[in-house]
Amino acid sequence: MRLPSARTLAAEFDVDLRVVLTGYRQLEADAPVELRPPSGVFVADTAVRAGETLPQTAEWVVEVLVQALERGVPAVEFPERVRGCLETVRLRAACIECNDDQIATLCR
């Protein structure tokens, strides 16, 4: 899976291109990405971290981030948007009359 170009990210975050390139190089050193000049930056097919394959969950998160970027969600807003989707809603209930089984079920 191809990641956004360094120039695209530099423009989006309004930072120097060298900052983005340094970040990509650090990710490459940890093995989750591959730099393939002049093709771009890709999620490593055989990403290795401490001798193990990159977890599928990490690959999925990267895919979701890329999709968010494609839909116009700025990368800096991504964590907050995910957090908003995952927040729990507190529910309060009053139980007027019930037995022990119903109380246990309500507590779960």
Secondary structure, 3 states (H helix, E strand, C coil): CECCCHHHHHHHHCCCHHHHHHHHHHHHHHCCEEEECCCEEEECCCCEECCEECCHHHHHHHHHHHHHHHCCCCHHHHHHHHHHHHCCCCCCCCCCCCCHHHHHHHHC
